[in-house]
Structures are given as C-alpha cells and as structure tokens.
C-alpha cells in the first residue's frame, strides 16, 4: 500500500480531503500528498471507512487540484527519529530539521502520540528544584517531574520568566544545572523564538537544548503535532538516556486554537466557546507526559506557558489546564504595571506538589509554615489595602498600617527581583522572615511558637528602636 | 464473526449481526475491547476502551456474549484497577511502563490461593439463595471477605467444599437450581456494572460518616449511605479534601475512583496510603482501600465505564454487610466522556454540548448509594461522594446544577478561601446538608446534647459576620459598634481556630467528634463571655487584645483527640480570664 499512489480525491474542504475507492487504510496513519506542482504535503487519516477515507492535510488544501493530486498512504502513524544527536538541533513541528543541517538518521523511530503511562509505574515527584525566584521557590515550589504552567497575558514577561527558570533551575546542593531542555514553540512569533534562542546561546546551553518551532505564520495543523514531537524527544532523553529534561512549551493557547480550528472543519460538536468537548482529554495527553517512572533515572519536568485570553483565568484553556497540571504560576498585569518583575500574583498561584518536596530533609524545617504564613498575611494585607483605598490610609489602625507596609515590602522585595538574580532557597526564607518581622508575633499563627522564637526579629527590632 | 466497516475516533462501525446492546466486542488484529452502543440491521456501533489508531476496515470483530462486567471475589482489596478493571500492577509486569493496547490480564489473580472457611451453618441439601454467605476468606488483616452466592442463584446446595486453600476459579460448591440446572460456586462471580446489585429493601441512613474534618462533621454532616458532592474550581483543594476523607473516615471499605484525573495524584495515593495507619483498626490503610484509576491521558470511553466499575465494587462489599465509601474524582470528567461520545454519535446537544440525558444518568448513578438490608438480611451501606469540577468555578453549569438537585450534602469549595490558604476551603455559606436532623440525634446520644444548638449558633455568628464584613469593607471597622466588633472578632476566631484544619498538621489532621465539639463549645463560650462584658459596656477594643484569643487559635493543633482532658483544662480557665478583665474594667474604666 505504501508504494501505491492514489488519485481518487473526490472532494476537498478547508484542510480536509475525502479519498474514494481506497480500502483497508488504518485510522491515524500518515499520508503523503503530491500536488500538481510536485510539492509534497503531509496528512493524517482521521476517519476510515470501506469506501472512503477522510484525510487532514497539514499544510492546508489551498490550490489543490483534485484531479492532479497523488496520495500515498504510508501505513504508519507520525514517527520521530530519535538519537543522541537531537541535542543542539532545531526542528519544525513535524520533526524535520530547520537549522539547515542534515535530518536525523536513526533506526529508532517513535510514534509521536506516545502511549499512556501506567499509573502504577509512576514515581511521585519529591525533589525540590530551586529556580532562584523567590515567589516560586518560597511559595509555589517546583519539583522534579511536575508540570507547572505559567498563566500569562499579552504583553506580560512570561518569556523572560520562562527563560530565567531555564537558566537557573537546579537541584539543591548541585553546583550547576544538569538539565537538558526541550523547547517547543507553536504559534510563536519570530521575535519570541529568537529571544529564546539568544537566551540559550548567551547562557551557553545551546548544545543541551532541542528546539521544535512552529511559528505563527506556519501551518496550523502542524501545530497539533509540535508538542507531541517535542515530548517524544523529551521521553527519549529522559527515559532512554537518563537525562533530567525540562520541557518549556509556549503558547498552549495557540495550540488549543489550532485544535478548535480543526475541530470545526471536522464538524465536531462544540462545547464551550467553540472548543471541542475533547479539549480536556487532548490537553491531558500532552501534559500527562511529564513525570517520573519507577526504576528510571531521568525525569520530565514541564513548564507550559499559556496566555489567558483577555486575562480571564476562567477561559476554557487556562481552566482545563489548571485541572490537569499540578498548580499554576499566575502572572498579573497590576504588578507588571508597577514595575515588579517577575510579576507573579501569588494568591491564585499554586504548586500542588510543593507539600512533599519542601521542609525538613528537603529545604528547611520552617518552609511549609513560612509559605502558609506569607499567603495568609499577604491576603490580609490586600484586604487592608482595599479598605485603605476607600476610607484612606489615615483612618487605619496602627495594626492595619503595618499590614499596608508589609504588602508594599513584600511586593517590592520578595516578589520583585532582578532578571539575573539567582536567590538560594535559604536567602528566600530569610527574606521572608525579615518581612514577617514587620508584623507582631501574635498575628502569625501559621508558624509555630518555636519558629517564631528562632526566626522572628520583632523583639530585636523593638529593642533596637 | 464480523468485521470492521468504519473507524471514527473511539467509535467503530461493525458488521456484526445478532449482537445485543451493551455486549462486549473484541475488535481488530490486536484485540481491542469495547461495548456495543447501537445497532442498525446487521451493522453495530461500538465504542472501544482503547485508542483505535492502526485499526483498518475489514479487520475482524467478534461479540463476546456478555456485557461489561467486573469480577467480584478475593484479591480486590489493596489493588489498583483501570477503568475496565484491569489490574494495573499486573499490566505493568506484563507490558512495561506504558499501557500497551489489547493487553489482556484477568482482574483477579488466577494463581493465588485463598484460605476459605465455610460457614458451619451451611448444610448440603439445604436451600440457598442469592446473597447468602457461604463462608469467609481473610483477605487482609483488617477485612474478612465474605463469599456470597451470586445474586441470581437460588436452589438447593448440593455440596460445599471443606476448609482449605482455593484459587478463585476452583469450585467450592454446587447448587441445583429450580430448573434443574446445576451451578458451580466459586470464590468469585461476575456482575454487569450497569445493573445495580439487588438488595431486600432500603433502610434509613442513621449514623454520620465521621471524617475527622470539623467543617464537614460538625457543620455539614454526611450519613453512612448518603450522597454528597464536592464542587470546586481547580486549586480549591478538592483532591486534598477527598484524600483526607479516604484517609480518616470511619467506613470499613474505601473505594477511590480517579476518573480522568492526574497521574501523579494517584501515585501520591499509592505511595502514601501504604504508609498510613487506619485510625480505627491500627492496620495499614491500603488494606481497606481499592483504587480504580483512569487518569486523564487514558482513553475516554474507559473513563465513562470507570465510575460504574467503582460503584459495582462498592455494592459488592455492601452486600457483604460493610459500610463502604466511594469517592468519585471527578464526576465532571465522566460527564465529559458522556458528552464526547454523544457528540460523535451526532446526538443533539442541550446545554454546553451535553446530551439531554445527562441529568437522568447522574441521578441514576447517585441512586446506587444508600443503606440497605442485604439479600441475606444483613445491613450495609454505600456512601457516595462525587467531586465536581465546574468550568471556571461556575456552579450554574450543567453538571454542578444537576448534581446539586440529586445529592443531600453539598460541600462547596471556594476559590477565595483557597487563595487565602484557608483549608479546607469549604464555604460555610454556600454549603448545605439535608442530614442535620438525623445527625443531631446521633451527636446528642453519643457526644453532647448541645450539638445542634451550638452548630446553629456558630453558623448564625458566621452569617452575621459576613454582613458586618460588608459594612467594614465600605466604611471601615471604626464605624461598628462594640457589639458588632466583638461579633466580627469571634467569627474570625471560629474561622481560624475551628474551621481551618491543616491536612499536613499531624495533630490536627483528624479531630474526633468529642474534640470537635469541645473546640466548638469553647470558642462559643469565649464569644458569649465577651459579649456579656461588651453588653455591660466594656469596649471590644480591650477584649480583642486578650492573649486568650491568640492562644485559642492554637488549641486545635496543641492536643490530639486522645488528649481531650488537656484541652478541657484550658477551656475551664476561660471564665477566669474574662473575670480578670471584668475586674480591671470595673476598677478603672467603668467608674471613670
């Protein structure tokens, strides 16, 4: 079948063609089309019946002449050739080189769709990854094997934050990062792609990065393949070659929009905002490829970046993502406008796996309580700030005014930090105590009395005053 | 033998005459299993439990002759199954880290021998009926597995095997049915998951399910045999709360169905549970636990099946006379699986793409909960707790709103509380429980007759403070009267000293009903004592500075449930603290 060319396309409609008179074609198999000008296009069988086959064409069906289109059914799913040589290379969404160097030749070719990991085979992520960013390490810690997305919006510095994490991420006690990075951009602008490339170059890690790029002006359907190809490479690096892989993907919103575009073409029943009902399952297929496996050394830690349409966290894309990933880092416009970098809005941010990767034996014994206290005190401080906006700061009680100062200091000194500032988790925790010491000990009920005695500086400050 | 005509996602059109709706089919060269969901003449439509990539029209298809069924017998506990009851540990050994398609492994181990002790009352020649207990197998240290006559088997017991070790497939007896047929009895039997298991009659649920979580037990109780829902946006702590319930509740069997949820979360349960000790028996928690896992990246159709597999397993243990809790996380993913298949079938969508039968399917599912008199005359219950994941946290969406009409206990999780790290983030204003009158009886008999009144007083206080908070947000706290300020302060005390309960706090993770009541009564006592002084004219400002208030916030995590006496000592000193203030106040302020 592989070597037979069919010229039986009977109809065409926005990205899809129907082939008649072809029998026995496997669902999900790959297709190659040659158009009248001899150009090759890729496709995928999405519906297969005895008398007709429905094919999705990645590069689109523009100016396709049905009578002069030759179609070959390759009888296999999309596969990515993998070898150690993929490190340092740049590919397109379908896994073909776009750096001008020769294609990867390998007998080991993997189905990009992967197979679901058996939950019984998973190992639970427990190793704390220090990103050097206080808002993350202190309050929303990342662990090895976790998937922690960055929720952002247009114009916010999510790319800079992602790049800073890539540069600084390391396990505690390690001198330098032993990560390799798989970077996938879909629907990204040329400028964004160049930003990352340059950032990797500057920090000298380019030979430890594999890039998969599908830019904004490239075929939409190929976008559906890009994260899958990238994760296939990541799985190979992690579970065959024992690397710790950090996967950065941007922008998941562009991916979901591509999925919607194709779903509409197929005539799928829309669920919310026109997105197909299977958006959740589809996103899960991607996100759930992060993790660790028992008896394997490597791991996949995933940081997907997504922009929330109109900064709306209840939009289906961030919403469904939040239900699958193990938390989220939310960037906020208000902080960004005040010049705070990184503008991490800590209250809606969350790391679900944090509880098992911090504290005694991992970071420091007071870490869980300090994080909880910071959340509670900052939430209270924001309430006071809301009140001050109405009745004026002068009307506030002394206690409330302290909270106001705390909020200000917390945002400037704790959340805010330099783009090249790499804080250790101990620096972060000490800084947290400096700030908590602005509040009286009785207001801090999330930390234990022993911790207060050990770390709280109220007494000392009062004496100094 | 039939063949494949067409493949469309998980749906496959087959040429398969004489199949019946619901029949299991095996399809294609690699043997994917699925279920017939429609028939038109000689063609049948089947949904497959696994990914259909690679299937070709023309490949073989065969009907297996039975509906989707589970195997019920020794070997269930301590296990983890996928959505169609394949044992994931055995699958792991057979097919490696990733689940290969078409892998077939029996649900219950075939080579393991179980020590069967026949019921000495059973005699050959005597009649037996479905649901009768033939004997027992001690499956784990804490759970005695009662071997039941399959529900539809009735007749004369011809023979019952003596005490000894048997595999699940070996015959342990024979029954002569009314029609003369002779049925073999085994340690296990099969039951179709979409058919509720029969029982004699429904009983009233009478006892509360104690979870050790104050906001649940004290404020919004659930009864054994009841139905509850936990709706909440992501990040509100749904999973954590469910794990706390699975960990601490006083049921004998816990069935946790992870339906379309995170893989790492299940791993957490798998790694964490064996280390934990059942507070009621002192044995490892895993011995009473059974997991059904269909994570979000596993095929959608098996996700739809997984909740039925879970509830059937729950009913089976109920029929043995146990109190079973089933936690389904999350029913929204199940409903979405329903929607996805309905969409592919071209059924008319009603709300947000869901089919019109969403409400009736949900209702029928929750109806399988309940406390019953079993076929053999014993009593057992299935308590059903369904998590709901409303898109965007919007409780008016179809799954949440339908569920709300069906269940009796509603534990609404709030994003605002979770953002302030107030856990469990159960909203005390939005939640409700229809079981309060029944629970009140139990609390009055077993803990304290004052429970119902105290609960009401606390809820009134919380509601009043919510009103006051609105005023404060507009004009500031200075605008409140002394009484109002004290109300606000006392409500804050209740929230931090009682409602908040950290799962990670070793001491406070579980609170016995006695500790729950003692704390509630103590905090209310502080409120009343203070209010008395305020009414006499003492300024609330003075009371708010009492060290007692900061101390009382820490009581919950200072004494375990077993150390109630120590807690009570502290409580006994409350009046003295206030008396001191009254004295100070009379000496200085009042006269001036």
Interface residues (C-beta under 8 A of the other chain):
Chain A: X23 X24 X25 X26 X27 X28 X29 X47 X48 X49 X50 X77 X113 X114 X115 X116 X117 X118 X119 X120 X121 X122 X123 X124 X125 X145 X146 X239 X268 X269 X270 X271 X272 X276 X277 X278 X280 X281 X284 X285 X287 X288 X289 X291 X293 X296 X313 X314 X315 X316 X319 X320 X322 X323 X324 X326 X327 X328 X347 X348 X350 X352 X353 X355 X356 X368 X372 X375 X376 X379 X380 X386 X387 X390 X391 X395 X396 X397 X442 X445 X446 X449
Chain B: X5 X6 X7 X8 X13 X51 X52 X53 X54 X55 X56 X57 X58 X80 X88 X89 X91 X92 X95 X96 X97 X98 X99 X100 X101 X233 X234 X235 X239 X258 X260 X262 X263 X264 X265 X266 X267 X268 X270 X271 X272 X293 X295 X296 X297 X298 X299 X300 X333 X336 X339 X340 X342 X343 X346 X349 X352 X353 X389 X391 X392 X393 X394 X415 X419 X420 X421 X422 X472 X473 X474 X475 X476 X477 X478 X496 X502 X504 X547 X550 X553 X554
